[in-house]
Amino acid sequence: MSEPVLTADEVLQWNEKTSNQWRKFLAANPDVLAIPCDVAGTKTIAELMQHIVAVELRWAERIAHLPETTYDQVPYDSIDSLYSTHDKAIAILKQTLAANTDWNQSIEFVTRTYGPASSTAKTMYFHALLHGIRHYAQLGTLLRQHGHKLNWLGDYLAMDIKGF
C-alpha cells in the first residue's frame, strides 16, 4: 500500500481556497484592516495582510529567478491592492509548476530577519503557500476576539469534507 501524498498543486489549491475566503470576508468588512495587530511585527491587520502577500510574491520571485519586490513596493491601502499582489504571486507559482523547474536546486537569498541563507526551490514553494495559511489562522483568532464570526472552515479538511 502506498502512502498518501499531498501534491504541490493541492497545496496551491488550498492556499487559493483560503485566500479567496479571506478576500470575500475583507471585501465585505474593509474596516477590519485598521484593527490593531502585532502578528509578525505588524501594527494593523492591513500590515499583516501586506506581510502575507509580500511573502508569497517574494518567494515566488526567488523560485522564478525574478527581481525581488521590496516590502515598500507592496501596497496595503485596499483589499484590491493586497490581492493584486497575491494574484501576481500565484501566477508566478503556477508558471514555475508548469515549467521545467529543478525543485532540488539550491537558491541563495537574504531574509529580512536572519540575513543570507539558501534553500531548495521545493522548500521555498511550500513556504510561500503555507506561510499565509498559518497567518490566516492567526488572523481568524484575532478577528473572533474582536467579535467577527467567520463562516467557513479554514482547515485542509474543507478541501474534501462532505456536508458543508
N, C-alpha and C positions, 0 to 999 in steps of 0.2 A: 504494500500500500504506500502511495506517495504522500509526502507531507503537503499541507496546504501552502500555497504561495500567494502573496499579495503583490501584484504587479505595479510597475511604475504608473501605468495608465489608470489602474484602480485607485491609487493614492491621489493622482491628479483629479479624478472624478470626485473623490471625497472632498478634496480641497475646494473644488468648484461648487459642489452642492452646499457646503458650509458657507463659503463666501457669498453665494447667491442668497442664502437665507439672511445673512447679516446685511447684505446690500438692501434687500427689501425692508428689513427692520429699520435700518438707519435712514432710508429714504422716507419712511413713514414717521420717523421720530428724529429729525435732524438736530433738535435741541440737545440730545444726549451727547453730542460731540463736545459740548462745553463742560460736561461733568468732570470734576477733578479725578485724576487717576495717577497712581505712582508706579504702575507696572512698567518695567524696562526703562526706568528713569524718565518717564514721561510726566507731564503735568495735567493733561486732559485726555479724554477719550479720543479726540481728534489726533493728538500726537501719537497715541498708541496705534491708531489706525495707520498713520503715516509710517510708523515703525514696521508694522506688519507688511504693508505693500512695498516699502522700500527694501526690506529683506528679500522678499520674493523676487523683485526686479534685480537687485544687485547679485544674488546668487545665480539667477538665470543668465545674466550678462557674463558672469565669470565662466560658467559652463560653455557658453557660446563664444567665448573669447572676444566679447564686445567691450568697448569702453564702459567703465562703471559709472552709473549715475550717482551723484553725491546726494546725501540726505537733503541738503538745502534746495536741490532741484526737484524734490518730490512734494508737490503741493498737497495741503491738507485742509484747505479752506472750504471744501464742499464734498459731499458724497460722490458726486460725479468725478471730481478731480482725483479723489482717492482710488476709485475703482477704475479710472482710466489707467492709472499706474498698474493696478492689479492685472487688468486685461492685457496690457503690454507684456508683463512678466509671463503670464500664462501662454501667450502666443509664442514667446521665445522658448519656453519649456516644451511646448508641443513641437516646435521646429527641431529642437535637439532630440526629441524622441523619434521623430521621423527621419532624422539624418543618420549618417553613419558615425555616430558619436562613440568614441572609445570611453566607456564608462569607468574603466580602471585607470585612466590617465590621471596623474597627479597634477593638480593645478595650484600654483602659488597665489596667495592673496594676502591682503592686510585687513585684519579685523579692527573695528573701532575700539574694542576693549582690550584685546590681547596682543595686538600687533601682528607681525608677519607669521604666516602659517601656510600649510599646504594640506590638501585632502583630495580624495578622488572625486571625479565628476559624479559618480553614483551617490556618494555621501552628500555632496552638495545639492543634488537634485532632491533627495528625500528631505534634507534640511529645509530647503526652500518651501516645500509644501507642508511639512509637519510643524514647523516653527509657528506658522499662522494658526494652525489648529489649536495648539497649546494656548496661544494668547487669546483666541476667541473664547476658549473655556474660561479663562480669567475674566474676560470682558463680560461673559454671561453672569458670573458670580457678582461682579461689581454692579451690573445693572439690576439684578434681583435685589441687591441691598438698597438700591435707590427706587424700589417699587415697581420696576418694569417686569412684566411677565413675558417670557419667550415661549412661543407656541410651536416649537419644533424640537426634535431630538438631535443633538449635535454629535452624538456618539457614532462610531463607524457602523454600529448595528443598524442605524437608519438606512444604510445602503441596501439592505436586503430584508428588512423586517416587514412582515405582512400585518395588515390591520391598522395602519396609521393613515 
